[in-house]
Amino acid sequence: MKPGKRRSLDGLFRPRSVAVIGASRRPGSIGRQVVANLIGGGFTGPVYPVNPAAEVVLSVPAHASVRAIPGPVDLAVLVVPPDVVLTVAEECGRKGVRGLVVITAGFREIGGAGIVREERLQAIARRHGMRVIGPNCMGIINTQPEFACNASFAATPTRPGAVAMVSQSGALGEAILADAAQAGLGVAMFASVGNRVDVTAADLLAYWEDDPQVQVILLYLESVGEPQEFVQVARRVARKKPIIAVKSGRSDAGAAAASSHTGSIAGADVAADTLLAQCGVLRVDSFRDMFALAQALLTQPPPRGPKMAVVTNAGGPGILATDALVGLGLEVPALAPATGRRLRRVLPPEASVHNPVDLIASADAARYRAALRVVAKDPHVDGLVVLFVSPIMIDAAAVAQAIVDETRACGRPVLACVMGRQRGDEAQQILLQAGIPVFRYPEDAATTLQLMLRRHVWLERRPVPHRRLQVGRAAAQRILGRARTSPWLSAAETESVLMAYGILFARSRRIATPGDAVAAAHELGWPIVVKAEATGLLHKSEHRAVRTGLHTGDDVFAAAEDLLRRLRPQFPDVALQVQAHAQGHREVLLGMTRDPRYGPLFAAGLGGVQVEVMRDVAVRVGPLDARDPFEMFAQLKGRVLLGEFRGAPAADLDAAADTLLRLQQLVHDFPQIQEVEVNPFILAAKGKVSAAVDGRLRVELR
């Protein structure tokens, strides 16, 4: 967002005067609540209720229309029927209003006339240079004392703080604010953006980018909106301050119609998930996780690595914490030998000096103090989880103070888990006041640490550019430019396009008869694969259209004859491909599907016919840099199969990475390509020849 456009949001969040159009004297009405919040929230400028049927609203003189207001108006909050909104918006524009908050519903969300109404509202706002929040929203809040402005109908008082929040849902906005207050989070600014006729989440990220009051940004999103703009802004802002998002909608139903493996796996939620991750946005599953992570990021340093120490006074919670940390990809390593020796000197014989360190149930403040003084200095530790189950005979408040004192200067994140009620509330307050996040259960603490580490890793990562590849664009253009009635290229056409871009295929011949198949097999060398090809035959395994491991002419002839006889009734144009066996030993999938919102989505995973069952695939939103393909393979659950395994050499991931980057260049050069996939791509050992044995490619018909 350009500086001028960013400052244009000041009319919304830093107004000098506010008009509430549709202000009401009726208790419980939205129009009354907005006026009450502005007055009760400490707004220092004039508040102008607009209601032609009332002289006074909440002891403030009312006006018949925005035109009748004697002074200038920066912000207007519209709480009027939907069929009146356009007239009022036009009046506001002529009055010189800089910002509109349209709380009224009845726009795009109802379809039909609502869509037309929203488009007209957008046109009015642009004509007059007004910025608009909404429609169909609950309003906006700024708690900064010099601009205190609660232009919403939220019932929960908002405590000032360092968090800025965006909610796409007006209904959830109230709950988010209430839960944030309960979690102890103070809010600097809040916006319920509703239908986003003008101001989007990306606009707000840019607005808060350099605001010193805003240290963490929280998002509730139902959709990303304009992904390209969001990516550009979020990547920049996330390097300055954490962005945490709850993104609803994890259904894969939209992927069911896709025809390629890549398209069926890279569903809408996968696209959103990877886009947020690549932007440095920390996606969480719940508001509870969001608020816990925000607190930790506000008060604790990031972990520099995955190694966590657990200190507990109960074995069960210590095991739970260990399982949760390891299950999330973190480590609970052995402590340094010197740490163990020092712990043994200060702990009773029954205590465990191994990680997790179990101080046993009799541990009091002195024992916690002695143990933490040692563990907090261990060079093998990147963060600490301190668990305390408060028994009746132990002073929980003193234990909490010991935790605070002994970890204050350790330079690593410290998260606490207080279980039990014996003075537990007092202990929790001591920890929170010292900036140590407190959790009810160790699993929640583990989740927060894992997300903190994810942010640190993202901040440390720097893109690695790759050279532009030498390709045969003209040859691919000739094939893609031919008129066609089917969006799917034939197997031969697909292979030719991919080979033009430097993607090697196993040697093959396309033939028509079993006799020709035998001749081709002798030319290519044994062993041989025979495949059927036909229009509409996309998944060969489903039709048993591939025969592998053929070593004699008789085997080839029989296989070819069977394929033609069996498939011709369903696929009249069936033909055969005879292909030499690829020499590699690992199968991977490499592909791209073009999402209408997010653009090219690239996939890399373990290949072959099991890909949709195993779903062990990593996805990235383009563009990819030179490091992305390797990180994608490292993300796979089955990544060990690509390394040295049971006597087999490691697969040549350089060849796979090169192929994926060639696919990226292909789809960049030809935007009409909607899906392209190489599966399987047979990886050989380094120094040997890796090659594709099958591919498919779909274009947009014009």
C-alpha positions in Angstrom: 0.0 0.0 0.0 1.4 3.4 -1.0 1.9 5.9 1.9 -1.0 8.1 0.7 -3.4 5.1 0.5 -2.2 3.9 4.0 -2.9 7.3 5.5 -6.3 7.3 3.9 -7.3 4.8 6.6 -6.8 7.6 9.2 -10.3 8.8 8.4 -11.5 5.4 9.8 -9.3 4.8 12.7 -8.2 8.3 13.7 -11.2 10.5 13.0 -11.7 14.0 14.5 -15.5 13.6 14.4 -18.0 10.8 14.0 -21.6 10.7 12.7 -23.8 7.7 13.6 -26.4 7.6 10.9 -29.3 5.5 12.1 -28.6 6.3 15.8 -31.4 5.2 18.0 -32.9 5.8 21.5 -34.3 2.2 21.7 -32.4 0.1 24.3 -30.7 -2.9 22.8 -30.6 -1.5 19.3 -27.3 -1.4 17.3 -27.7 2.3 16.6 -27.9 3.1 20.3 -25.0 0.8 21.2 -22.6 2.4 18.6 -23.3 5.9 20.1 -22.9 4.5 23.6 -19.6 2.9 22.7 -18.2 6.1 21.1 -19.1 8.1 24.2 -18.1 5.5 26.8 -14.9 4.6 24.9 -13.4 8.0 25.5 -13.7 9.5 22.0 -12.5 13.1 22.4 -14.1 14.7 19.3 -17.8 15.5 18.6 -20.2 12.6 18.1 -23.2 13.4 15.9 -26.2 11.1 16.2 -28.3 11.3 13.0 -32.0 10.4 13.4 -34.7 12.6 11.8 -37.2 11.3 14.3 -35.2 12.1 17.5 -33.9 15.4 19.0 -31.5 13.7 21.4 -29.8 10.3 21.6 -28.0 9.4 24.9 -28.1 13.1 25.9 -26.4 14.2 22.7 -28.3 16.4 20.2 -29.3 14.6 17.1 -29.5 15.8 13.5 -32.0 15.1 10.8 -29.3 14.2 8.2 -25.5 14.2 7.7 -26.1 17.4 5.6 -27.5 19.1 8.7 -24.4 18.6 10.8 -22.8 22.0 11.2 -19.1 20.9 11.4 -16.9 18.5 9.3 -17.3 14.8 9.6 -14.4 12.4 9.2 -16.1 9.1 9.9 -19.7 8.0 9.4 -21.1 4.8 10.8 -24.2 3.6 8.8 -26.9 1.7 10.7 -29.7 2.2 8.3 -31.9 -0.1 6.2 -30.0 -1.5 3.1 -32.3 0.3 0.6 -31.2 3.6 2.2 -27.5 3.0 2.4 -26.7 4.2 -1.1 -28.6 7.5 -0.6 -26.8 8.1 2.7 -23.4 7.2 1.3 -23.8 9.7 -1.5 -24.8 12.4 1.1 -21.7 11.5 3.1 -19.5 11.8 0.0 -20.8 15.3 -0.7 -20.3 16.2 2.9 -16.6 15.4 2.7 -16.7 12.3 4.9 -13.4 10.4 4.7 -14.4 7.0 6.0 -17.6 4.9 6.1 -18.3 2.0 8.4 -21.3 0.2 6.9 -22.8 -2.1 9.6 -25.9 -2.7 7.6 -26.3 -6.2 6.0 -28.2 -7.1 2.8 -25.4 -6.8 0.2 -23.3 -9.4 -1.6 -24.1 -12.0 1.0 -27.7 -12.3 -0.2 -26.9 -12.4 -3.9 -29.0 -10.8 -6.7 -30.0 -7.2 -5.8 -27.5 -7.3 -2.9 -24.6 -7.7 -5.3 -25.8 -4.8 -7.4 -26.2 -2.6 -4.3 -22.7 -3.4 -3.2 -21.2 -2.6 -6.5 -23.0 0.8 -6.5 -21.7 1.5 -2.9 -18.2 0.8 -4.1 -18.6 3.2 -7.0 -19.9 5.9 -4.8 -17.0 5.5 -2.3 -14.4 5.6 -5.1 -16.0 8.7 -6.7 -15.8 10.6 -3.5 -12.5 9.1 -2.2 -14.1 7.5 0.9 -12.6 4.4 2.5 -15.2 1.8 3.5 -15.2 -0.9 6.1 -18.0 -3.4 5.5 -20.8 -3.7 4.7 -22.3 -6.4 6.9 -19.8 -5.8 9.7 -19.8 -5.0 13.5 -17.5 -1.9 13.2 -14.0 -0.8 14.2 -12.1 0.1 17.4 -9.0 2.1 18.2 -8.0 2.1 21.8 -4.9 4.4 21.5 -5.7 7.2 24.0 -5.2 10.1 21.6 -7.6 8.6 19.1 -9.9 6.4 21.3 -12.7 5.5 18.9 -15.1 2.6 19.5 -17.2 2.7 16.4 -18.8 -0.7 16.9 -21.7 -2.4 18.6 -19.4 -4.7 20.7 -20.7 -5.3 24.1 -17.3 -6.2 25.6 -15.2 -3.3 26.9 -11.8 -3.4 25.0 -8.6 -3.1 27.0 -5.8 -1.1 25.3 -2.8 -3.2 24.3 -0.4 -4.3 21.6 -2.6 -6.5 19.4 -4.4 -5.5 16.2 -7.2 -7.8 15.1 -9.2 -8.4 11.9 -12.4 -10.4 11.7 -14.0 -11.2 8.5 -17.1 -12.3 10.4 -19.2 -9.7 12.2 -20.9 -12.4 14.3 -17.6 -13.8 15.5 -16.1 -10.4 16.1 -17.9 -10.0 19.4 -16.8 -13.5 20.5 -13.2 -12.8 19.5 -13.0 -9.5 21.5 -14.6 -11.2 24.5 -12.2 -14.2 24.4 -9.2 -11.9 23.9 -10.2 -9.9 27.0 -10.6 -13.1 29.0 -7.1 -14.3 27.8 -5.6 -11.0 29.0 -4.8 -9.6 25.6 -5.1 -5.9 25.1 -6.2 -4.6 21.7 -4.7 -1.6 19.9 -7.1 -1.7 17.0 -9.9 -4.0 15.7 -11.7 -4.2 12.4 -14.7 -6.3 11.4 -14.3 -6.1 7.6 -17.5 -7.9 6.5 -17.9 -8.1 2.8 -14.7 -6.1 2.1 -16.2 -3.8 -0.5 -13.1 -1.6 -0.1 -10.8 -2.2 2.9 -9.3 -5.7 3.0 -7.0 -7.6 5.4 -4.1 -6.7 3.2 -4.9 -2.9 3.6 -5.0 -3.3 7.3 -1.8 -5.2 7.5 -0.1 -2.4 5.6 -1.7 0.2 7.8 -0.4 -1.5 10.9 3.0 -2.3 9.4 4.9 0.7 11.0 2.5 1.4 13.9 4.6 1.2 17.0 1.6 0.4 19.2 0.8 -2.7 17.1 3.2 -5.6 17.9 1.2 -8.6 16.9 -1.6 -8.9 14.2 -4.4 -11.5 14.5 -6.6 -12.5 11.6 -9.9 -14.4 11.3 -10.3 -15.2 7.6 -13.0 -17.0 5.7 -11.2 -16.4 2.5 -7.9 -14.7 1.6 -9.6 -12.1 -0.7 -7.1 -10.8 -3.3 -4.3 -13.4 -2.8 -1.6 -11.6 -4.9 -2.0 -8.4 -2.9 -2.2 -10.3 0.4 1.0 -12.2 -0.4 2.9 -9.1 -1.3 1.9 -7.2 1.9 1.9 -10.1 4.3 5.5 -11.2 3.3 6.8 -7.7 4.1 4.8 -7.1 7.3 5.5 -10.6 8.8 9.2 -9.8 8.8 8.5 -6.9 11.1 5.8 -8.3 13.4 4.1 -11.7 13.8 0.8 -12.4 12.0 -1.4 -15.1 13.3 -4.5 -16.4 11.5 -7.5 -18.6 12.0 -8.6 -19.5 8.5 -12.0 -21.4 8.4 -12.9 -23.9 5.6 -10.8 -27.0 5.6 -13.0 -29.0 3.3 -11.5 -30.9 0.4 -14.8 -31.2 -1.4 -13.7 -28.9 -4.2 -10.9 -31.2 -5.1 -13.2 -34.1 -6.0 -13.7 -32.8 -9.6 -10.0 -32.6 -10.4 -8.6 -35.2 -12.9 -4.9 -35.2 -12.1 -3.4 -36.5 -8.9 -2.0 -33.0 -8.3 -5.4 -31.4 -8.8 -7.1 -33.8 -6.4 -4.6 -33.3 -3.6 -4.0 -29.5 -3.9 -7.5 -28.6 -2.7 -8.6 -25.1 -1.7 -7.5 -25.4 1.9 -4.1 -26.8 1.0 -3.6 -23.8 -1.2 -4.7 -21.4 1.5 -2.5 -23.2 4.1 0.6 -23.1 2.0 0.1 -19.5 0.9 -0.2 -18.4 4.5 2.9 -20.4 5.5 5.0 -19.0 2.7 4.0 -15.5 3.7 5.1 -16.1 7.3 1.6 -16.1 8.6 1.2 -18.5 11.5 -2.0 -20.5 10.9 -3.6 -22.0 14.0 -6.7 -24.2 14.4 -8.5 -22.2 17.2 -8.8 -18.9 18.8 -7.4 -20.5 22.0 -4.2 -21.3 20.1 -4.2 -17.8 18.6 -4.4 -16.0 21.9 -1.9 -18.2 23.6 0.6 -17.8 20.7 0.1 -14.0 20.7 0.9 -13.8 24.4 4.0 -15.8 24.0 5.3 -13.8 21.0 4.6 -10.6 22.9 6.6 -11.6 26.0 9.1 -14.3 25.2 12.1 -14.5 22.9 11.8 -17.0 20.0 13.4 -20.5 20.3 16.6 -20.7 18.2 16.2 -24.4 17.6 13.9 -27.4 18.4 15.5 -28.7 21.6 13.3 -28.2 24.7 13.8 -29.0 28.3 10.9 -30.1 30.5 11.0 -29.5 34.3 8.1 -31.0 36.3 7.1 -32.2 39.7 4.9 -35.0 38.3 5.9 -37.8 36.0 2.6 -38.0 34.1 2.5 -34.4 32.9 6.2 -34.6 32.1 5.5 -37.6 29.8 2.5 -35.8 28.2 4.7 -32.7 27.5 7.5 -34.9 26.0 5.0 -36.8 23.8 3.4 -33.5 22.6 6.7 -31.8 21.9 8.2 -34.8 20.0 4.9 -35.3 18.1 5.1 -31.8 16.8 8.6 -32.2 15.5 10.5 -30.7 18.4 13.1 -32.5 20.5 13.5 -33.4 24.2 17.2 -34.1 24.1 19.6 -35.4 26.7 21.0 -32.6 28.8 24.7 -31.9 28.9 26.6 -34.2 31.2 27.6 -31.3 33.4 24.0 -30.3 33.8 23.2 -33.8 35.1 26.0 -33.7 37.6 24.9 -30.3 38.9 21.3 -31.5 39.2 22.3 -34.6 41.1 24.0 -32.4 43.7 20.9 -30.3 44.3 18.1 -32.9 43.9 17.0 -35.8 46.1 18.0 -39.3 44.9 14.4 -40.1 43.8 14.4 -37.2 41.3 15.2 -37.7 37.7 18.1 -35.6 36.4 17.4 -36.6 32.8 15.2 -34.7 30.4 12.3 -34.4 31.4 13.6 -33.5 34.8 11.2 -34.8 37.4 11.6 -33.0 40.8 8.9 -35.4 42.3 5.8 -34.3 44.1 7.6 -32.9 47.2 9.3 -30.2 45.2 9.0 -26.8 46.8 10.1 -23.4 45.7 13.7 -24.0 46.8 13.9 -27.2 44.7 12.4 -25.5 41.6 14.8 -22.6 42.1 17.9 -24.9 42.4 16.9 -27.1 39.4 16.0 -24.2 37.0 19.2 -22.3 37.9 21.0 -25.3 36.4 18.7 -26.3 33.5 18.3 -22.7 32.2 22.0 -22.6 31.5 22.2 -25.9 29.6 23.8 -25.3 26.2 21.7 -28.0 24.6 18.4 -26.3 25.4 16.5 -23.9 23.1 13.4 -23.4 25.3 11.9 -24.6 28.6 8.5 -26.0 29.6 8.0 -25.8 33.4 5.2 -27.9 34.8 3.7 -27.5 38.3 0.9 -29.6 39.7 0.1 -27.8 42.9 -0.2 -30.1 45.9 -1.8 -28.9 49.1 1.4 -28.8 51.1 3.4 -26.7 48.6 3.3 -22.9 48.4 2.3 -22.5 44.7 2.9 -18.7 44.7 6.5 -19.2 45.9 7.1 -21.8 43.2 5.8 -19.4 40.6 8.2 -16.7 41.9 11.1 -19.1 41.8 10.3 -19.9 38.1 10.2 -16.2 37.3 13.4 -15.4 39.2 15.5 -18.3 37.7 14.4 -17.9 34.1 14.2 -14.2 33.8 17.6 -13.7 32.1 18.0 -17.1 30.4 17.4 -15.6 26.9 15.2 -18.5 25.8 11.4 -18.9 25.7 9.9 -20.2 29.0 6.3 -21.5 29.1 4.6 -22.7 32.2 1.8 -25.2 32.9 0.0 -24.9 36.2 -2.2 -27.8 37.0 -4.3 -28.0 40.2 -6.2 -25.4 42.2 -4.2 -25.1 45.4 -3.2 -21.4 45.1 -2.9 -22.1 41.4 -4.7 -18.9 40.4 -2.2 -16.8 42.5 0.7 -18.6 40.9 -0.7 -18.1 37.5 -1.0 -14.3 38.1 2.6 -14.1 39.2 3.8 -15.9 36.1 1.6 -13.8 33.7 2.7 -10.5 35.3 6.3 -11.5 34.7 5.5 -12.3 31.0 5.6 -16.1 31.2 2.6 -17.6 29.4 0.6 -20.1 31.4 -1.2 -23.1 30.0 -3.7 -25.5 31.5 -2.3 -28.5 29.7 1.2 -29.3 28.4 -0.1 -30.1 24.9 -1.1 -26.4 24.4 2.4 -25.2 25.5 4.0 -27.6 23.0 1.8 -26.2 20.2 2.8 -22.7 21.1 6.5 -23.5 21.1 6.3 -25.3 17.8 4.6 -22.2 16.2 7.2 -19.9 17.7 10.0 -22.0 16.2 8.2 -22.0 12.9 8.3 -18.2 12.9 12.0 -18.1 13.7 12.8 -20.6 10.9 10.8 -18.5 8.4 12.5 -15.3 9.5 15.9 -17.0 9.1 15.1 -18.3 5.6 16.3 -16.3 2.6 15.2 -17.1 -1.0 17.7 -18.6 -3.3 17.3 -17.4 -6.9 17.7 -19.9 -9.8 19.0 -19.3 -13.3 16.6 -19.2 -16.2 16.7 -22.5 -17.9 17.4 -23.2 -21.5 14.2 -24.6 -23.1 12.6 -25.1 -26.4 9.7 -22.7 -26.1 9.0 -22.5 -29.8 8.5 -26.3 -30.1 6.1 -26.3 -27.1 4.3 -23.3 -28.6 3.6 -25.2 -31.9 2.0 -28.1 -30.0 0.0 -26.0 -27.6 -1.2 -23.7 -30.3 -3.0 -26.4 -32.3 -6.7 -26.3 -32.3 -8.3 -29.1 -30.2 -11.7 -30.1 -28.9 -10.4 -31.7 -25.6 -8.6 -29.7 -22.9 -6.3 -32.7 -22.3 -3.4 -33.2 -24.6 -2.6 -36.6 -25.8 0.1 -38.6 -24.2 2.4 -38.0 -27.2 1.7 -34.3 -27.2 2.3 -34.0 -23.5 5.6 -35.9 -23.7 6.7 -33.6 -26.6 5.9 -30.4 -24.7 7.7 -31.6 -21.6 10.7 -32.8 -23.5 10.9 -29.4 -25.2 11.4 -28.0 -21.7 14.2 -30.4 -21.0 12.3 -33.0 -19.0 13.7 -36.4 -20.0 11.4 -39.3 -20.7 12.3 -43.0 -20.9 12.8 -44.1 -24.5 9.6 -45.3 -26.1 7.8 -46.1 -29.4 4.1 -45.6 -30.3 2.7 -48.4 -32.4 -0.7 -49.8 -33.5 -0.4 -53.6 -33.6 1.0 -56.4 -31.3 3.5 -57.2 -34.0 4.8 -53.7 -34.1 5.0 -53.8 -30.3 7.4 -56.8 -30.5 9.6 -55.0 -33.0 9.7 -51.9 -30.9 10.7 -54.0 -27.9 13.6 -55.5 -29.6 14.8 -52.1 -30.7 14.5 -50.6 -27.2 15.9 -53.5 -25.2 14.6 -55.5 -22.3 12.8 -55.3 -20.0 9.8 -53.6 -21.6 6.6 -51.8 -20.5 3.5 -51.8 -22.7 0.8 -49.1 -22.1 -2.5 -48.3 -23.7 -3.2 -44.6 -24.7 -6.6 -43.2 -25.7 -8.7 -40.1 -25.4 -10.2 -40.0 -21.9 -7.9 -42.7 -20.6 -6.3 -40.5 -17.8 -5.7 -43.0 -15.0 -4.2 -46.1 -16.6 -4.1 -48.1 -13.4 -7.9 -48.0 -13.0 -8.3 -49.7 -16.4 -5.3 -52.1 -16.0 -3.8 -50.4 -19.0 -0.1 -50.9 -18.2 2.0 -54.1 -18.4 5.4 -54.0 -16.8 8.4 -56.3 -16.5 8.1 -57.9 -19.9 11.2 -59.9 -21.0 10.2 -61.8 -24.2 8.6 -61.1 -27.5 5.8 -63.5 -26.6 5.1 -61.6 -23.4 5.0 -58.3 -25.3 2.7 -59.7 -28.0 0.2 -61.1 -25.5 0.1 -58.0 -23.5 -0.4 -55.7 -26.5 -3.1 -58.0 -27.9 -5.0 -58.1 -24.5 -4.9 -54.3 -24.1 -6.3 -53.6 -27.5 -9.0 -56.3 -27.2 -10.2 -55.3 -23.8 -10.0 -51.5 -24.1 -11.2 -50.9 -27.6 -14.9 -51.2 -26.8 -14.7 -48.3 -24.3 -11.9 -46.3 -26.0 -12.2 -46.7 -29.8 -9.0 -44.8 -30.6 -6.9 -46.9 -28.3 -3.2 -47.2 -29.3 -0.1 -48.6 -27.7 3.2 -47.2 -26.3 6.1 -49.5 -25.8 8.6 -48.1 -23.3 12.0 -49.1 -22.0 12.2 -49.6 -18.2 13.6 -46.5 -16.5 16.7 -47.3 -14.6 15.9 -45.5 -11.4 14.7 -46.9 -8.1 12.4 -44.3 -6.5 9.1 -42.9 -7.9 8.1 -39.3 -7.3 5.3 -37.0 -8.4 5.9 -33.5 -9.7 3.1 -31.3 -10.8 1.2 -28.1 -11.0 -2.5 -27.1 -10.8 -3.6 -23.5 -11.4 -6.0 -22.3 -8.8 -8.3 -19.4 -9.9 -7.5 -17.5 -6.7 -4.0 -18.4 -5.7 -2.4 -19.0 -9.1 0.0 -22.0 -9.8 0.2 -24.5 -7.0 3.2 -26.8 -7.3 3.3 -30.3 -5.8 6.1 -32.8 -5.0 5.6 -36.1 -3.4 6.1 -39.8 -3.5 4.7 -41.0 -6.8 3.0 -43.9 -8.5 -0.5 -45.1 -8.2 -0.7 -44.8 -4.4 -0.2 -41.0 -4.3 -3.9 -40.1 -3.7 -4.2 -42.8 -1.0 -1.0 -41.9 0.9 -1.4 -38.1 0.2 2.3 -37.6 1.1 2.7 -34.5 -1.0 4.1 -31.1 -0.3 2.5 -28.1 -2.0 3.9 -24.6 -2.6 2.3 -21.5 -4.2 4.4 -20.2 -7.0 6.8 -18.7 -7.7 9.3 -21.2 -6.4 12.9 -20.4 -5.7 15.8 -22.8 -6.0 15.4 -23.9 -2.4 11.7 -24.7 -2.5 11.9 -28.1 -4.2 14.3 -29.5 -1.7 12.3 -28.2 1.2 9.2 -29.8 -0.3 10.8 -33.2 -0.4 12.2 -32.7 3.2 8.6 -32.0 4.3 7.3 -35.5 3.2 6.6 -38.1 5.8 8.2 -40.7 3.5 11.3 -38.6 2.9 13.5 -41.3 4.4 12.7 -43.5 1.3 14.4 -41.0 -0.9 17.7 -41.3 1.1 19.9 -44.3 1.5 17.6 -47.1 2.4 18.2 -50.8 2.9 21.2 -50.9 0.8 19.8 -48.7 -2.0 21.6 -45.5 -2.7 20.0 -42.1 -2.2 17.8 -40.8 -5.0 19.0 -37.9 -7.1 16.9 -35.0 -5.7 18.8 -32.5 -7.8 17.1 -34.1 -10.9 13.7 -33.8 -9.3 14.3 -30.2 -8.3 15.4 -29.3 -11.8 12.3 -30.9 -13.3 10.0 -29.1 -10.9 11.6 -25.8 -11.8 11.3 -26.6 -15.5 7.6 -27.2 -15.0 7.4 -23.8 -13.3 9.0 -22.2 -16.3 6.6 -24.0 -18.7 3.4 -22.8 -16.9 4.9 -19.3 -16.6 5.5 -19.2 -20.3 2.1 -20.7 -21.2 -0.7 -19.4 -18.8 -3.3 -21.5 -20.7 -1.9 -24.6 -19.0 -4.2 -25.4 -16.1 -2.7 -28.7 -14.9 0.5 -30.5 -15.7 1.9 -33.6 -14.0 4.9 -35.9 -14.3 4.0 -39.1 -12.4 5.9 -41.2 -11.9 9.3 -39.5 -12.4 11.8 -42.3 -11.7 14.7 -41.1 -9.7 18.0 -42.8 -10.1 21.1 -42.5 -7.9 23.2 -39.4 -8.3 25.3 -39.7 -11.5 22.7 -42.0 -13.2 19.9 -41.0 -15.5 16.5 -40.1 -13.9 13.5 -40.0 -16.3 9.8 -39.5 -16.5 7.6 -42.4 -17.7 4.2 -40.8 -17.8 2.7 -37.3 -17.9 -0.5 -35.4 -18.4 -1.3 -31.8 -19.4 -4.5 -29.9 -19.5 -5.0 -26.5 -21.2 -7.8 -23.9 -21.1 -9.8 -24.1 -24.3 -10.2 -20.7 -26.0 
